[in-house]
Amino acid sequence: MYSLYEYNFKSHMNSIREEALEDGITIGEERGSERLIKSMLGKGKSPEEIADLTDVPLADVLKYSK
């Protein structure tokens, strides 16, 4: 039986892995959105059209239109 004050290395490492996975997924989604927006801009879509089609806020789309 473990006391409340014992350090549980395995549980701690699992928590760190879960956080890293969530961070990686978030970064991947952001990069994918950026690539999609830049591609659409390159094909002549307006920032307003892109925001409407992707549900990305117009302010975020405009960051890539410069």
CNS distance restraints for C-alpha pairs under 8 A (distance, minus, plus):
assign (resid   2 and name CA) (resid   6 and name CA) 6.35 0.50 0.50
assign (resid   8 and name CA) (resid  12 and name CA) 6.18 0.50 0.50
assign (resid   9 and name CA) (resid  13 and name CA) 6.11 0.50 0.50
assign (resid  10 and name CA) (resid  14 and name CA) 6.21 0.50 0.50
assign (resid  11 and name CA) (resid  15 and name CA) 6.28 0.50 0.50
assign (resid  12 and name CA) (resid  16 and name CA) 6.35 0.50 0.50
assign (resid  13 and name CA) (resid  17 and name CA) 6.16 0.50 0.50
assign (resid  14 and name CA) (resid  18 and name CA) 6.19 0.50 0.50
assign (resid  15 and name CA) (resid  19 and name CA) 6.26 0.50 0.50
assign (resid  16 and name CA) (resid  20 and name CA) 6.16 0.50 0.50
assign (resid  17 and name CA) (resid  21 and name CA) 6.10 0.50 0.50
assign (resid  18 and name CA) (resid  22 and name CA) 6.22 0.50 0.50
assign (resid  19 and name CA) (resid  23 and name CA) 6.15 0.50 0.50
assign (resid  20 and name CA) (resid  24 and name CA) 6.05 0.50 0.50
assign (resid  21 and name CA) (resid  25 and name CA) 6.16 0.50 0.50
assign (resid  22 and name CA) (resid  26 and name CA) 6.22 0.50 0.50
assign (resid  23 and name CA) (resid  27 and name CA) 6.18 0.50 0.50
assign (resid  24 and name CA) (resid  28 and name CA) 6.07 0.50 0.50
assign (resid  25 and name CA) (resid  29 and name CA) 6.16 0.50 0.50
assign (resid  26 and name CA) (resid  30 and name CA) 6.22 0.50 0.50
assign (resid  27 and name CA) (resid  31 and name CA) 6.21 0.50 0.50
assign (resid  28 and name CA) (resid  32 and name CA) 6.08 0.50 0.50
assign (resid  29 and name CA) (resid  33 and name CA) 6.10 0.50 0.50
assign (resid  30 and name CA) (resid  34 and name CA) 6.15 0.50 0.50
assign (resid  31 and name CA) (resid  35 and name CA) 6.13 0.50 0.50
assign (resid  32 and name CA) (resid  36 and name CA) 6.15 0.50 0.50
assign (resid  33 and name CA) (resid  37 and name CA) 6.07 0.50 0.50
assign (resid  34 and name CA) (resid  38 and name CA) 6.12 0.50 0.50
assign (resid  34 and name CA) (resid  64 and name CA) 7.50 0.50 0.50
assign (resid  35 and name CA) (resid  39 and name CA) 6.07 0.50 0.50
assign (resid  36 and name CA) (resid  40 and name CA) 6.16 0.50 0.50
assign (resid  37 and name CA) (resid  41 and name CA) 6.12 0.50 0.50
assign (resid  37 and name CA) (resid  50 and name CA) 6.89 0.50 0.50
assign (resid  37 and name CA) (resid  61 and name CA) 6.76 0.50 0.50
assign (resid  37 and name CA) (resid  64 and name CA) 7.28 0.50 0.50
assign (resid  38 and name CA) (resid  42 and name CA) 6.09 0.50 0.50
assign (resid  38 and name CA) (resid  64 and name CA) 6.49 0.50 0.50
assign (resid  38 and name CA) (resid  65 and name CA) 7.45 0.50 0.50
assign (resid  39 and name CA) (resid  43 and name CA) 6.37 0.50 0.50
assign (resid  40 and name CA) (resid  44 and name CA) 6.59 0.50 0.50
assign (resid  40 and name CA) (resid  45 and name CA) 5.56 0.50 0.50
assign (resid  40 and name CA) (resid  50 and name CA) 7.07 0.50 0.50
assign (resid  41 and name CA) (resid  45 and name CA) 5.11 0.50 0.50
assign (resid  41 and name CA) (resid  46 and name CA) 6.57 0.50 0.50
assign (resid  41 and name CA) (resid  47 and name CA) 7.18 0.50 0.50
assign (resid  41 and name CA) (resid  50 and name CA) 7.92 0.50 0.50
assign (resid  41 and name CA) (resid  65 and name CA) 6.90 0.50 0.50
assign (resid  45 and name CA) (resid  49 and name CA) 6.24 0.50 0.50
assign (resid  45 and name CA) (resid  50 and name CA) 6.54 0.50 0.50
assign (resid  46 and name CA) (resid  50 and name CA) 6.31 0.50 0.50
assign (resid  47 and name CA) (resid  51 and name CA) 6.11 0.50 0.50
assign (resid  47 and name CA) (resid  58 and name CA) 6.67 0.50 0.50
assign (resid  47 and name CA) (resid  61 and name CA) 5.95 0.50 0.50
assign (resid  47 and name CA) (resid  62 and name CA) 6.29 0.50 0.50
assign (resid  47 and name CA) (resid  65 and name CA) 7.25 0.50 0.50
assign (resid  48 and name CA) (resid  52 and name CA) 6.19 0.50 0.50
assign (resid  48 and name CA) (resid  58 and name CA) 6.37 0.50 0.50
assign (resid  49 and name CA) (resid  53 and name CA) 6.08 0.50 0.50
assign (resid  50 and name CA) (resid  54 and name CA) 5.88 0.50 0.50
assign (resid  50 and name CA) (resid  55 and name CA) 7.96 0.50 0.50
assign (resid  50 and name CA) (resid  56 and name CA) 7.68 0.50 0.50
assign (resid  50 and name CA) (resid  61 and name CA) 7.26 0.50 0.50
assign (resid  51 and name CA) (resid  55 and name CA) 5.41 0.50 0.50
assign (resid  51 and name CA) (resid  56 and name CA) 4.97 0.50 0.50
assign (resid  51 and name CA) (resid  57 and name CA) 5.75 0.50 0.50
assign (resid  51 and name CA) (resid  58 and name CA) 5.19 0.50 0.50
assign (resid  51 and name CA) (resid  61 and name CA) 6.47 0.50 0.50
assign (resid  52 and name CA) (resid  56 and name CA) 7.39 0.50 0.50
assign (resid  56 and name CA) (resid  60 and name CA) 6.65 0.50 0.50
assign (resid  56 and name CA) (resid  61 and name CA) 6.79 0.50 0.50
assign (resid  57 and name CA) (resid  61 and name CA) 6.55 0.50 0.50
assign (resid  58 and name CA) (resid  62 and name CA) 6.09 0.50 0.50
assign (resid  59 and name CA) (resid  63 and name CA) 6.60 0.50 0.50
assign (resid  60 and name CA) (resid  64 and name CA) 7.37 0.50 0.50
assign (resid  61 and name CA) (resid  65 and name CA) 6.71 0.50 0.50
assign (resid  62 and name CA) (resid  66 and name CA) 7.16 0.50 0.50
